[in-house]
Amino acid sequence: MGSGSLAAMSEFERNYKDGLDEKEAIALVNNAIQAGIWNDLGSGGNVDICVLRKGKPMTMLRNYRTLNARKYYRKAGYQFPKTTTEWLKDTERIYKHNIEIIPLSAYDDEEETTDKDKETSTTSSSMDTS
């Protein structure tokens, strides 16, 4: 169980009873997973249920429920280099007064800090008593 487990567990604790039949058990698990999805932003949007029966093969109910389905798919797909995010012109228009864009090349020109500079900085900050 992941980040939605608290919400899911509360559903189990509230609605579990001895002697559930398979249909009731599936409904309970479905409701518990949905509680996790709706009450936790990191929990995804699909309900998959694995049914285990004693002495019988397991049944996997993939996409038993599909919640929060994506409504838009870009035909060309998305191909971003690792560790980057696409910068949209709309984003720049909306936030241009609130952010400062520093080209990566600016970091290449920075001088390296020497060990002596680091030592001086640490000493002066630890001596500050104000």
N, CA, C and O atoms as a Tinker XYZ file with bonds, in Angstrom:
   520  protein
     1  N      0.855000   -1.177000    0.000000    73     2
     2  CA     0.000000    0.000000    0.000000    64     1     3
     3  C      0.891000    1.227000    0.000000    63     2     4     5
     4  O      1.977000    1.216000    0.579000    81     3
     5  N      0.434000    2.271000   -0.643000    73     3     6
     6  CA     1.244000    3.465000   -0.781000    64     5     7
     7  C      0.674000    4.663000   -0.051000    63     6     8     9
     8  O      0.134000    4.546000    1.049000    81     7
     9  N      0.805000    5.817000   -0.685000    73     7    10
    10  CA     0.441000    7.067000   -0.021000    64     9    11
    11  C     -1.059000    7.216000    0.226000    63    10    12    13
    12  O     -1.456000    8.033000    1.057000    81    11
    13  N     -1.886000    6.469000   -0.456000    73    11    14
    14  CA    -3.329000    6.529000   -0.217000    64    13    15
    15  C     -3.806000    5.501000    0.801000    63    14    16    17
    16  O     -5.007000    5.311000    0.989000    81    15
    17  N     -2.850000    4.839000    1.457000    73    15    18
    18  CA    -3.213000    3.723000    2.330000    64    17    19
    19  C     -4.050000    4.131000    3.543000    63    18    20    21
    20  O     -4.890000    3.351000    3.992000    81    19
    21  N     -3.841000    5.325000    4.080000    73    19    22
    22  CA    -4.636000    5.729000    5.250000    64    21    23
    23  C     -6.114000    5.830000    4.904000    63    22    24    25
    24  O     -6.970000    5.364000    5.656000    81    23
    25  N     -6.405000    6.432000    3.777000    73    23    26
    26  CA    -7.806000    6.544000    3.354000    64    25    27
    27  C     -8.377000    5.163000    3.037000    63    26    28    29
    28  O     -9.526000    4.877000    3.373000    81    27
    29  N     -7.590000    4.315000    2.397000    73    27    30
    30  CA    -8.052000    2.961000    2.070000    64    29    31
    31  C     -8.301000    2.148000    3.337000    63    30    32    33
    32  O     -9.313000    1.456000    3.447000    81    31
    33  N     -7.381000    2.232000    4.288000    73    31    34
    34  CA    -7.540000    1.479000    5.538000    64    33    35
    35  C     -8.777000    1.927000    6.305000    63    34    36    37
    36  O     -9.456000    1.103000    6.917000    81    35
    37  N     -9.076000    3.223000    6.280000    73    35    38
    38  CA   -10.269000    3.690000    6.990000    64    37    39
    39  C    -11.536000    3.076000    6.386000    63    38    40    41
    40  O    -12.498000    2.794000    7.101000    81    39
    41  N    -11.527000    2.876000    5.085000    73    39    42
    42  CA   -12.666000    2.243000    4.408000    64    41    43
    43  C    -12.783000    0.774000    4.824000    63    42    44    45
    44  O    -13.882000    0.282000    5.081000    81    43
    45  N    -11.646000    0.082000    4.890000    73    43    46
    46  CA   -11.667000   -1.316000    5.341000    64    45    47
    47  C    -12.160000   -1.415000    6.782000    63    46    48    49
    48  O    -12.999000   -2.256000    7.104000    81    47
    49  N    -11.633000   -0.553000    7.641000    73    47    50
    50  CA   -12.014000   -0.620000    9.053000    64    49    51
    51  C    -13.496000   -0.310000    9.264000    63    50    52    53
    52  O    -14.138000   -0.889000   10.141000    81    51
    53  N    -14.025000    0.591000    8.469000    73    51    54
    54  CA   -15.426000    0.977000    8.623000    64    53    55
    55  C    -16.396000   -0.055000    8.049000    63    54    56    57
    56  O    -17.471000   -0.264000    8.612000    81    55
    57  N    -16.037000   -0.701000    6.944000    73    55    58
    58  CA   -17.016000   -1.523000    6.220000    64    57    59
    59  C    -16.738000   -3.018000    6.177000    63    58    60    61
    60  O    -17.555000   -3.776000    5.655000    81    59
    61  N    -15.600000   -3.462000    6.717000    73    59    62
    62  CA   -15.328000   -4.902000    6.703000    64    61    63
    63  C    -16.253000   -5.617000    7.690000    63    62    64    65
    64  O    -16.553000   -5.112000    8.772000    81    63
    65  N    -16.689000   -6.802000    7.282000    73    63    66
    66  CA   -17.443000   -7.677000    8.190000    64    65    67
    67  C    -17.087000   -9.115000    7.832000    63    66    68    69
    68  O    -16.750000   -9.414000    6.686000    81    67
    69  N    -17.162000   -9.982000    8.799000    73    67    70
    70  CA   -16.896000  -11.403000    8.545000    64    69    71
    71  C    -17.958000  -11.955000    7.599000    63    70    72    73
    72  O    -19.115000  -11.536000    7.628000    81    71
    73  N    -17.545000  -12.901000    6.762000    73    71    74
    74  CA   -18.499000  -13.595000    5.898000    64    73    75
    75  C    -18.850000  -12.854000    4.615000    63    74    76    77
    76  O    -19.881000  -13.146000    4.009000    81    75
    77  N    -18.018000  -11.901000    4.182000    73    75    78
    78  CA   -18.293000  -11.220000    2.912000    64    77    79
    79  C    -18.261000  -12.226000    1.773000    63    78    80    81
    80  O    -17.385000  -13.089000    1.732000    81    79
    81  N    -19.203000  -12.122000    0.853000    73    79    82
    82  CA   -19.104000  -12.969000   -0.345000    64    81    83
    83  C    -18.164000  -12.250000   -1.327000    63    82    84    85
    84  O    -17.742000  -11.121000   -1.079000    81    83
    85  N    -17.849000  -12.913000   -2.431000    73    83    86
    86  CA   -16.870000  -12.357000   -3.371000    64    85    87
    87  C    -17.303000  -11.003000   -3.918000    63    86    88    89
    88  O    -16.481000  -10.091000   -4.015000    81    87
    89  N    -18.551000  -10.856000   -4.269000    73    87    90
    90  CA   -19.055000   -9.602000   -4.823000    64    89    91
    91  C    -18.912000   -8.460000   -3.803000    63    90    92    93
    92  O    -18.504000   -7.353000   -4.154000    81    91
    93  N    -19.251000   -8.743000   -2.541000    73    91    94
    94  CA   -19.130000   -7.732000   -1.486000    64    93    95
    95  C    -17.666000   -7.385000   -1.218000    63    94    96    97
    96  O    -17.330000   -6.224000   -0.983000    81    95
    97  N    -16.801000   -8.397000   -1.254000    73    95    98
    98  CA   -15.373000   -8.169000   -1.026000    64    97    99
    99  C    -14.772000   -7.303000   -2.141000    63    98   100   101
   100  O    -13.978000   -6.404000   -1.865000    81    99
   101  N    -15.143000   -7.566000   -3.374000    73    99   102
   102  CA   -14.662000   -6.756000   -4.500000    64   101   103
   103  C    -15.149000   -5.317000   -4.350000    63   102   104   105
   104  O    -14.386000   -4.379000   -4.584000    81   103
   105  N    -16.403000   -5.136000   -3.964000    73   103   106
   106  CA   -16.946000   -3.786000   -3.765000    64   105   107
   107  C    -16.191000   -3.060000   -2.646000    63   106   108   109
   108  O    -15.905000   -1.868000   -2.758000    81   107
   109  N    -15.871000   -3.779000   -1.572000    73   107   110
   110  CA   -15.126000   -3.176000   -0.461000    64   109   111
   111  C    -13.742000   -2.728000   -0.916000    63   110   112   113
   112  O    -13.322000   -1.606000   -0.630000    81   111
   113  N    -13.042000   -3.597000   -1.618000    73   111   114
   114  CA   -11.702000   -3.255000   -2.112000    64   113   115
   115  C    -11.779000   -2.090000   -3.094000    63   114   116   117
   116  O    -10.954000   -1.178000   -3.039000    81   115
   117  N    -12.753000   -2.112000   -3.983000    73   115   118
   118  CA   -12.949000   -1.015000   -4.931000    64   117   119
   119  C    -13.134000    0.313000   -4.188000    63   118   120   121
   120  O    -12.490000    1.308000   -4.519000    81   119
   121  N    -14.008000    0.323000   -3.192000    73   119   122
   122  CA   -14.262000    1.552000   -2.428000    64   121   123
   123  C    -13.026000    2.010000   -1.673000    63   122   124   125
   124  O    -12.762000    3.209000   -1.584000    81   123
   125  N    -12.262000    1.062000   -1.127000    73   123   126
   126  CA   -11.049000    1.412000   -0.386000    64   125   127
   127  C    -10.014000    2.038000   -1.308000    63   126   128   129
   128  O     -9.408000    3.053000   -0.963000    81   127
   129  N     -9.808000    1.444000   -2.471000    73   127   130
   130  CA    -8.832000    2.000000   -3.424000    64   129   131
   131  C     -9.295000    3.364000   -3.914000    63   130   132   133
   132  O     -8.487000    4.284000   -4.041000    81   131
   133  N    -10.577000    3.502000   -4.188000    73   131   134
   134  CA   -11.084000    4.814000   -4.613000    64   133   135
   135  C    -10.891000    5.862000   -3.518000    63   134   136   137
   136  O    -10.578000    7.014000   -3.818000    81   135
   137  N    -11.071000    5.480000   -2.260000    73   135   138
   138  CA   -10.832000    6.427000   -1.164000    64   137   139
   139  C     -9.387000    6.900000   -1.202000    63   138   140   141
   140  O     -9.112000    8.082000   -0.997000    81   139
   141  N     -8.462000    5.979000   -1.466000    73   139   142
   142  CA    -7.057000    6.357000   -1.594000    64   141   143
   143  C     -6.811000    7.284000   -2.768000    63   142   144   145
   144  O     -6.047000    8.244000   -2.662000    81   143
   145  N     -7.456000    6.998000   -3.884000    73   143   146
   146  CA    -7.278000    7.827000   -5.084000    64   145   147
   147  C     -7.818000    9.233000   -4.865000    63   146   148   149
   148  O     -7.128000   10.211000   -5.153000    81   147
   149  N     -9.032000    9.347000   -4.366000    73   147   150
   150  CA    -9.683000   10.649000   -4.238000    64   149   151
   151  C     -9.120000   11.502000   -3.105000    63   150   152   153
   152  O     -9.242000   12.727000   -3.131000    81   151
   153  N     -8.502000   10.860000   -2.107000    73   151   154
   154  CA    -8.016000   11.608000   -0.948000    64   153   155
   155  C     -6.503000   11.744000   -0.900000    63   154   156   157
   156  O     -5.951000   12.147000    0.124000    81   155
   157  N     -5.830000   11.416000   -1.987000    73   155   158
   158  CA    -4.383000   11.531000   -2.038000    64   157   159
   159  C     -3.964000   11.826000   -3.474000    63   158   160   161
   160  O     -4.241000   11.039000   -4.379000    81   159
   161  N     -3.304000   12.944000   -3.680000    73   159   162
   162  CA    -2.955000   13.361000   -5.041000    64   161   163
   163  C     -1.949000   12.445000   -5.723000    63   162   164   165
   164  O     -1.856000   12.436000   -6.950000    81   163
   165  N     -1.199000   11.679000   -4.950000    73   163   166
   166  CA    -0.172000   10.836000   -5.549000    64   165   167
   167  C     -0.609000    9.409000   -5.810000    63   166   168   169
   168  O      0.237000    8.558000   -6.085000    81   167
   169  N     -1.891000    9.115000   -5.737000    73   167   170
   170  CA    -2.333000    7.726000   -5.805000    64   169   171
   171  C     -2.830000    7.255000   -7.163000    63   170   172   173
   172  O     -3.423000    6.179000   -7.240000    81   171
   173  N     -2.627000    7.982000   -8.202000    73   171   174
   174  CA    -3.023000    7.491000   -9.517000    64   173   175
   175  C     -4.508000    7.568000   -9.765000    63   174   176   177
   176  O     -5.210000    8.351000   -9.123000    81   175
   177  N     -5.001000    6.752000  -10.704000    73   175   178
   178  CA    -6.402000    6.862000  -11.068000    64   177   179
   179  C     -7.061000    5.580000  -11.528000    63   178   180   181
   180  O     -8.185000    5.621000  -12.027000    81   179
   181  N     -6.395000    4.430000  -11.378000    73   179   182
   182  CA    -6.993000    3.161000  -11.794000    64   181   183
   183  C     -7.201000    2.259000  -10.595000    63   182   184   185
   184  O     -6.402000    2.255000   -9.659000    81   183
   185  N     -8.273000    1.503000  -10.631000    73   183   186
   186  CA    -8.522000    0.490000   -9.609000    64   185   187
   187  C     -8.250000   -0.865000  -10.256000    63   186   188   189
   188  O     -8.951000   -1.266000  -11.185000    81   187
   189  N     -7.241000   -1.561000   -9.769000    73   187   190
   190  CA    -6.937000   -2.939000  -10.176000    64   189   191
   191  C     -7.211000   -3.816000   -8.967000    63   190   192   193
   192  O     -6.788000   -3.490000   -7.857000    81   191
   193  N     -7.906000   -4.915000   -9.164000    73   191   194
   194  CA    -8.244000   -5.812000   -8.060000    64   193   195
   195  C     -7.793000   -7.224000   -8.411000    63   194   196   197
   196  O     -8.056000   -7.724000   -9.504000    81   195
   197  N     -7.117000   -7.849000   -7.472000    73   195   198
   198  CA    -6.684000   -9.236000   -7.621000    64   197   199
   199  C     -7.558000  -10.085000   -6.711000    63   198   200   201
   200  O     -7.579000   -9.872000   -5.499000    81   199
   201  N     -8.281000  -11.050000   -7.282000    73   199   202
   202  CA    -9.170000  -11.921000   -6.519000    64   201   203
   203  C     -8.451000  -13.253000   -6.295000    63   202   204   205
   204  O     -8.074000  -13.940000   -7.244000    81   203
   205  N     -8.272000  -13.597000   -5.029000    73   203   206
   206  CA    -7.634000  -14.858000   -4.649000    64   205   207
   207  C     -8.687000  -15.781000   -4.066000    63   206   208   209
   208  O     -9.389000  -15.425000   -3.119000    81   207
   209  N     -8.788000  -16.963000   -4.636000    73   207   210
   210  CA    -9.753000  -17.965000   -4.148000    64   209   211
   211  C     -8.979000  -19.210000   -3.736000    63   210   212   213
   212  O     -8.071000  -19.637000   -4.449000    81   211
   213  N     -9.319000  -19.782000   -2.622000    73   211   214
   214  CA    -8.633000  -20.968000   -2.131000    64   213   215
   215  C     -8.808000  -22.126000   -3.118000    63   214   216   217
   216  O     -9.924000  -22.505000   -3.474000    81   215
   217  N     -7.672000  -22.671000   -3.543000    73   215   218
   218  CA    -7.704000  -23.828000   -4.436000    64   217   219
   219  C     -8.040000  -23.518000   -5.888000    63   218   220   221
   220  O     -8.216000  -24.437000   -6.688000    81   219
   221  N     -8.132000  -22.241000   -6.241000    73   219   222
   222  CA    -8.466000  -21.861000   -7.622000    64   221   223
   223  C     -7.450000  -20.834000   -8.119000    63   222   224   225
   224  O     -6.768000  -20.191000   -7.320000    81   223
   225  N     -7.350000  -20.681000   -9.448000    73   223   226
   226  CA    -6.423000  -19.669000   -9.974000    64   225   227
   227  C     -6.891000  -18.252000   -9.599000    63   226   228   229
   228  O     -8.085000  -17.983000   -9.469000    81   227
   229  N     -5.927000  -17.378000   -9.434000    73   227   230
   230  CA    -6.285000  -15.984000   -9.127000    64   229   231
   231  C     -6.849000  -15.299000  -10.374000    63   230   232   233
   232  O     -6.557000  -15.693000  -11.503000    81   231
   233  N     -7.652000  -14.279000  -10.148000    73   231   234
   234  CA    -8.231000  -13.487000  -11.232000    64   233   235
   235  C     -7.778000  -12.047000  -11.047000    63   234   236   237
   236  O     -7.941000  -11.473000   -9.970000    81   235
   237  N     -7.216000  -11.469000  -12.085000    73   235   238
   238  CA    -6.772000  -10.075000  -12.035000    64   237   239
   239  C     -7.786000   -9.219000  -12.777000    63   238   240   241
   240  O     -8.002000   -9.396000  -13.976000    81   239
   241  N     -8.402000   -8.298000  -12.063000    73   239   242
   242  CA    -9.376000   -7.380000  -12.664000    64   241   243
   243  C     -8.672000   -6.050000  -12.940000    63   242   244   245
   244  O     -8.753000   -5.111000  -12.148000    81   243
   245  N     -7.983000   -5.993000  -14.075000    73   243   246
   246  CA    -7.241000   -4.782000  -14.451000    64   245   247
   247  C     -8.215000   -3.701000  -14.886000    63   246   248   249
   248  O     -9.186000   -3.964000  -15.595000    81   247
   249  N     -7.937000   -2.472000  -14.444000    73   247   250
   250  CA    -8.793000   -1.322000  -14.773000    64   249   251
   251  C    -10.252000   -1.591000  -14.416000    63   250   252   253
   252  O    -11.164000   -1.270000  -15.178000    81   251
   253  N    -10.449000   -2.185000  -13.247000    73   251   254
   254  CA   -11.807000   -2.429000  -12.759000    64   253   255
   255  C    -12.588000   -1.123000  -12.768000    63   254   256   257
   256  O    -13.763000   -1.089000  -13.133000    81   255
   257  N    -11.931000   -0.066000  -12.369000    73   255   258
   258  CA   -12.457000    1.305000  -12.510000    64   257   259
   259  C    -11.316000    2.182000  -13.000000    63   258   260   261
   260  O    -10.180000    2.051000  -12.544000    81   259
   261  N    -11.619000    3.063000  -13.916000    73   259   262
   262  CA   -10.631000    4.030000  -14.393000    64   261   263
   263  C    -11.145000    5.411000  -14.030000    63   262   264   265
   264  O    -12.097000    5.912000  -14.627000    81   263
   265  N    -10.504000    6.014000  -13.047000    73   263   266
   266  CA   -10.904000    7.335000  -12.559000    64   265   267
   267  C     -9.902000    8.362000  -13.061000    63   266   268   269
   268  O     -8.752000    8.024000  -13.345000    81   267
   269  N    -10.319000    9.576000  -13.168000    73   267   270
   270  CA    -9.417000   10.655000  -13.595000    64   269   271
   271  C     -8.692000   10.327000  -14.892000    63   270   272   273
   272  O     -7.496000   10.589000  -15.022000    81   271
   273  N     -9.397000    9.768000  -15.830000    73   271   274
   274  CA    -8.759000    9.397000  -17.101000    64   273   275
   275  C     -8.266000   10.645000  -17.821000    63   274   276   277
   276  O     -8.916000   11.690000  -17.809000    81   275
   277  N     -7.124000   10.512000  -18.436000    73   275   278
   278  CA    -6.555000   11.626000  -19.194000    64   277   279
   279  C     -7.453000   11.894000  -20.397000    63   278   280   281
   280  O     -7.835000   10.968000  -21.113000    81   279
   281  N     -7.785000   13.156000  -20.613000    73   279   282
   282  CA    -8.697000   13.502000  -21.705000    64   281   283
   283  C     -7.967000   13.941000  -22.966000    63   282   284   285
   284  O     -8.548000   13.980000  -24.051000    81   283
   285  N     -6.694000   14.270000  -22.815000    73   283   286
   286  CA    -5.952000   14.752000  -23.971000    64   285   287
   287  C     -4.671000   13.946000  -24.124000    63   286   288   289
   288  O     -3.922000   13.761000  -23.165000    81   287
   289  N     -4.430000   13.475000  -25.322000    73   287   290
   290  CA    -3.188000   12.806000  -25.643000    64   289   291
   291  C     -2.578000   13.513000  -26.842000    63   290   292   293
   292  O     -3.235000   13.655000  -27.873000    81   291
   293  N     -1.366000   13.945000  -26.727000    73   291   294
   294  CA    -0.677000   14.604000  -27.829000    64   293   295
   295  C     -0.288000   13.541000  -28.857000    63   294   296   297
   296  O      0.376000   12.561000  -28.521000    81   295
   297  N     -0.705000   13.739000  -30.112000    73   295   298
   298  CA    -0.481000   12.739000  -31.155000    64   297   299
   299  C      1.004000   12.432000  -31.340000    63   298   300   301
   300  O      1.386000   11.283000  -31.562000    81   299
   301  N      1.832000   13.466000  -31.248000    73   299   302
   302  CA     3.268000   13.274000  -31.461000    64   301   303
   303  C      3.965000   12.717000  -30.221000    63   302   304   305
   304  O      5.141000   12.358000  -30.281000    81   303
   305  N      3.259000   12.644000  -29.113000    73   303   306
   306  CA     3.876000   12.160000  -27.885000    64   305   307
   307  C      4.739000   13.242000  -27.247000    63   306   308   309
   308  O      4.754000   14.385000  -27.705000    81   307
   309  N      5.444000   12.883000  -26.209000    73   307   310
   310  CA     6.318000   13.815000  -25.504000    64   309   311
   311  C      7.703000   13.205000  -25.422000    63   310   312   313
   312  O      7.865000   12.045000  -25.043000    81   311
   313  N      8.693000   13.995000  -25.779000    73   311   314
   314  CA    10.072000   13.513000  -25.701000    64   313   315
   315  C     10.919000   14.615000  -25.077000    63   314   316   317
   316  O     11.401000   15.513000  -25.767000    81   315
   317  N     11.092000   14.532000  -23.763000    73   315   318
   318  CA    11.902000   15.507000  -23.052000    64   317   319
   319  C     13.217000   14.857000  -22.655000    63   318   320   321
   320  O     13.247000   13.690000  -22.265000    81   319
   321  N     14.295000   15.607000  -22.753000    73   319   322
   322  CA    15.555000   15.061000  -22.225000    64   321   323
   323  C     15.396000   14.815000  -20.721000    63   322   324   325
   324  O     14.630000   15.508000  -20.053000    81   323
   325  N     16.117000   13.835000  -20.200000    73   323   326
   326  CA    16.038000   13.534000  -18.781000    64   325   327
   327  C     16.332000   14.776000  -17.953000    63   326   328   329
   328  O     17.189000   15.579000  -18.322000    81   327
   329  N     15.644000   14.937000  -16.859000    73   327   330
   330  CA    15.779000   16.028000  -15.880000    64   329   331
   331  C     15.307000   17.383000  -16.410000    63   330   332   333
   332  O     15.716000   18.417000  -15.882000    81   331
   333  N     14.467000   17.402000  -17.428000    73   331   334
   334  CA    13.962000   18.683000  -17.934000    64   333   335
   335  C     12.440000   18.662000  -17.993000    63   334   336   337
   336  O     11.817000   17.602000  -17.955000    81   335
   337  N     11.867000   19.829000  -18.084000    73   335   338
   338  CA    10.431000   19.993000  -18.238000    64   337   339
   339  C     10.199000   20.970000  -19.379000    63   338   340   341
   340  O     10.943000   21.938000  -19.539000    81   339
   341  N      9.173000   20.716000  -20.164000    73   339   342
   342  CA     8.883000   21.596000  -21.284000    64   341   343
   343  C      8.491000   22.978000  -20.776000    63   342   344   345
   344  O      7.713000   23.102000  -19.831000    81   343
   345  N      9.030000   24.008000  -21.404000    73   343   346
   346  CA     8.719000   25.393000  -21.064000    64   345   347
   347  C      7.750000   25.914000  -22.112000    63   346   348   349
   348  O      8.100000   26.014000  -23.288000    81   347
   349  N      6.553000   26.240000  -21.701000    73   347   350
   350  CA     5.545000   26.709000  -22.630000    64   349   351
   351  C      5.590000   28.226000  -22.730000    63   350   352   353
   352  O      5.855000   28.906000  -21.739000    81   351
   353  N      5.334000   28.756000  -23.908000    73   351   354
   354  CA     5.304000   30.206000  -24.088000    64   353   355
   355  C      4.231000   30.830000  -23.199000    63   354   356   357
   356  O      4.425000   31.930000  -22.683000    81   355
   357  N      3.101000   30.143000  -23.013000    73   355   358
   358  CA     2.055000   30.656000  -22.110000    64   357   359
   359  C      2.579000   30.805000  -20.691000    63   358   360   361
   360  O      2.249000   31.766000  -19.996000    81   359
   361  N      3.389000   29.857000  -20.268000    73   359   362
   362  CA     3.967000   29.914000  -18.921000    64   361   363
   363  C      4.829000   31.152000  -18.794000    63   362   364   365
   364  O      4.764000   31.862000  -17.791000    81   363
   365  N      5.638000   31.414000  -19.813000    73   363   366
   366  CA     6.504000   32.594000  -19.783000    64   365   367
   367  C      5.662000   33.867000  -19.747000    63   366   368   369
   368  O      5.977000   34.802000  -19.011000    81   367
   369  N      4.589000   33.902000  -20.545000    73   367   370
   370  CA     3.723000   35.079000  -20.579000    64   369   371
   371  C      3.076000   35.322000  -19.218000    63   370   372   373
   372  O      3.007000   36.460000  -18.754000    81   371
   373  N      2.605000   34.256000  -18.582000    73   371   374
   374  CA     1.909000   34.382000  -17.310000    64   373   375
   375  C      2.857000   34.775000  -16.181000    63   374   376   377
   376  O      2.515000   35.604000  -15.337000    81   375
   377  N      4.044000   34.181000  -16.167000    73   375   378
   378  CA     4.937000   34.355000  -15.026000    64   377   379
   379  C      6.149000   35.241000  -15.299000    63   378   380   381
   380  O      7.049000   35.307000  -14.462000    81   379
   381  N      6.201000   35.911000  -16.423000    73   379   382
   382  CA     7.424000   36.608000  -16.789000    64   381   383
   383  C      7.856000   37.679000  -15.781000    63   382   384   385
   384  O      9.039000   38.013000  -15.711000    81   383
   385  N      6.932000   38.213000  -15.016000    73   383   386
   386  CA     7.300000   39.236000  -14.036000    64   385   387
   387  C      7.664000   38.618000  -12.684000    63   386   388   389
   388  O      8.160000   39.317000  -11.800000    81   387
   389  N      7.426000   37.332000  -12.519000    73   387   390
   390  CA     7.656000   36.690000  -11.232000    64   389   391
   391  C      8.888000   35.794000  -11.197000    63   390   392   393
   392  O      9.244000   35.279000  -10.137000    81   391
   393  N      9.538000   35.603000  -12.326000    73   391   394
   394  CA    10.675000   34.691000  -12.356000    64   393   395
   395  C     11.853000   35.323000  -13.066000    63   394   396   397
   396  O     11.708000   36.283000  -13.823000    81   395
   397  N     13.012000   34.767000  -12.805000    73   395   398
   398  CA    14.221000   35.187000  -13.493000    64   397   399
   399  C     14.764000   33.970000  -14.220000    63   398   400   401
   400  O     15.011000   32.933000  -13.605000    81   399
   401  N     14.948000   34.093000  -15.516000    73   399   402
   402  CA    15.468000   32.981000  -16.305000    64   401   403
   403  C     16.966000   33.169000  -16.454000    63   402   404   405
   404  O     17.430000   34.175000  -16.991000    81   403
   405  N     17.716000   32.186000  -15.971000    73   403   406
   406  CA    19.171000   32.239000  -16.052000    64   405   407
   407  C     19.617000   31.129000  -16.990000    63   406   408   409
   408  O     19.391000   29.953000  -16.707000    81   407
   409  N     20.246000   31.488000  -18.100000    73   407   410
   410  CA    20.696000   30.453000  -19.036000    64   409   411
   411  C     21.718000   29.540000  -18.368000    63   410   412   413
   412  O     22.499000   29.988000  -17.528000    81   411
   413  N     21.714000   28.282000  -18.732000    73   411   414
   414  CA    22.664000   27.338000  -18.156000    64   413   415
   415  C     24.107000   27.753000  -18.408000    63   414   416   417
   416  O     24.993000   27.461000  -17.605000    81   415
   417  N     24.339000   28.428000  -19.516000    73   415   418
   418  CA    25.700000   28.861000  -19.830000    64   417   419
   419  C     26.235000   29.820000  -18.770000    63   418   420   421
   420  O     27.451000   29.918000  -18.605000    81   419
   421  N     25.375000   30.524000  -18.051000    73   419   422
   422  CA    25.819000   31.447000  -17.007000    64   421   423
   423  C     26.516000   30.694000  -15.880000    63   422   424   425
   424  O     27.410000   31.239000  -15.233000    81   423
   425  N     26.122000   29.464000  -15.643000    73   423   426
   426  CA    26.745000   28.677000  -14.580000    64   425   427
   427  C     28.142000   28.219000  -14.966000    63   426   428   429
   428  O     28.988000   27.999000  -14.099000    81   427
   429  N     28.385000   28.076000  -16.254000    73   427   430
   430  CA    29.706000   27.656000  -16.709000    64   429   431
   431  C     30.747000   28.734000  -16.447000    63   430   432   433
   432  O     31.927000   28.423000  -16.283000    81   431
   433  N     30.329000   30.003000  -16.406000    73   431   434
   434  CA    31.250000   31.118000  -16.243000    64   433   435
   435  C     31.570000   31.431000  -14.784000    63   434   436   437
   436  O     32.473000   32.223000  -14.515000    81   435
   437  N     30.857000   30.833000  -13.845000    73   435   438
   438  CA    31.087000   31.121000  -12.434000    64   437   439
   439  C     32.458000   30.635000  -12.008000    63   438   440   441
   440  O     32.935000   29.598000  -12.468000    81   439
   441  N     33.094000   31.408000  -11.110000    73   439   442
   442  CA    34.377000   30.984000  -10.574000    64   441   443
   443  C     34.140000   29.911000   -9.527000    63   442   444   445
   444  O     33.148000   29.944000   -8.798000    81   443
   445  N     35.059000   28.963000   -9.461000    73   443   446
   446  CA    34.936000   27.929000   -8.453000    64   445   447
   447  C     35.325000   28.499000   -7.103000    63   446   448   449
   448  O     36.278000   29.272000   -7.001000    81   447
   449  N     34.601000   28.124000   -6.079000    73   447   450
   450  CA    34.908000   28.568000   -4.732000    64   449   451
   451  C     36.021000   27.688000   -4.184000    63   450   452   453
   452  O     35.944000   26.461000   -4.248000    81   451
   453  N     37.047000   28.317000   -3.650000    73   451   454
   454  CA    38.158000   27.547000   -3.099000    64   453   455
   455  C     37.817000   27.081000   -1.700000    63   454   456   457
   456  O     36.886000   27.590000   -1.077000    81   455
   457  N     38.572000   26.113000   -1.207000    73   455   458
   458  CA    38.363000   25.630000    0.151000    64   457   459
   459  C     38.564000   26.748000    1.163000    63   458   460   461
   460  O     37.868000   26.793000    2.178000    81   459
   461  N     39.510000   27.654000    0.903000    73   459   462
   462  CA    39.769000   28.759000    1.819000    64   461   463
   463  C     38.552000   29.676000    1.877000    63   462   464   465
   464  O     38.187000   30.145000    2.955000    81   463
   465  N     37.902000   29.945000    0.702000    73   463   466
   466  CA    36.693000   30.780000    0.669000    64   465   467
   467  C     35.578000   30.135000    1.493000    63   466   468   469
   468  O     34.883000   30.820000    2.243000    81   467
   469  N     35.408000   28.819000    1.354000    73   467   470
   470  CA    34.374000   28.108000    2.104000    64   469   471
   471  C     34.640000   28.198000    3.601000    63   470   472   473
   472  O     33.725000   28.410000    4.396000    81   471
   473  N     35.934000   28.032000    3.981000    73   471   474
   474  CA    36.324000   28.076000    5.389000    64   473   475
   475  C     36.047000   29.453000    5.985000    63   474   476   477
   476  O     35.543000   29.565000    7.103000    81   475
   477  N     36.384000   30.508000    5.223000    73   475   478
   478  CA    36.157000   31.878000    5.677000    64   477   479
   479  C     34.670000   32.143000    5.838000    63   478   480   481
   480  O     34.251000   32.767000    6.813000    81   479
   481  N     33.872000   31.674000    4.892000    73   479   482
   482  CA    32.429000   31.872000    4.934000    64   481   483
   483  C     31.819000   31.177000    6.137000    63   482   484   485
   484  O     30.962000   31.747000    6.813000    81   483
   485  N     32.247000   29.960000    6.413000    73   483   486
   486  CA    31.733000   29.197000    7.545000    64   485   487
   487  C     32.125000   29.858000    8.863000    63   486   488   489
   488  O     31.309000   29.956000    9.780000    81   487
   489  N     33.363000   30.306000    8.956000    73   487   490
   490  CA    33.844000   30.935000   10.180000    64   489   491
   491  C     33.109000   32.222000   10.466000    63   490   492   493
   492  O     32.708000   32.477000   11.602000    81   491
   493  N     32.926000   33.048000    9.426000    73   491   494
   494  CA    32.265000   34.336000    9.643000    64   493   495
   495  C     30.793000   34.163000    9.981000    63   494   496   497
   496  O     30.248000   34.946000   10.760000    81   495
   497  N     30.130000   33.146000    9.408000    73   495   498
   498  CA    28.713000   32.963000    9.720000    64   497   499
   499  C     28.524000   32.378000   11.105000    63   498   500   501
   500  O     27.520000   32.660000   11.759000    81   499
   501  N     29.482000   31.559000   11.576000    73   499   502
   502  CA    29.331000   30.995000   12.912000    64   501   503
   503  C     29.680000   32.008000   13.986000    63   502   504   505
   504  O     29.286000   31.850000   15.141000    81   503
   505  N     30.425000   33.059000   13.611000    73   503   506
   506  CA    30.807000   34.088000   14.575000    64   505   507
   507  C     29.736000   35.164000   14.689000    63   506   508   509
   508  O     29.765000   35.972000   15.617000    81   507
   509  N     28.785000   35.180000   13.746000    73   507   510
   510  CA    27.736000   36.200000   13.748000    64   509   511
   511  C     26.820000   35.983000   14.950000    63   510   512   513
   512  O     26.216000   34.919000   15.088000    81   511
   513  N     26.716000   36.986000   15.816000    73   511   514
   514  CA    25.931000   36.861000   17.026000    64   513   515
   515  C     24.686000   37.738000   17.028000    63   514   516   517
   516  O     23.996000   37.833000   18.042000    81   515
   517  N     24.402000   38.365000   15.923000    73   515   518
   518  CA    23.246000   39.277000   15.908000    64   517   519
   519  C     21.935000   38.590000   15.750000    63   518   520
   520  O     20.894000   39.246000   15.724000    81   519
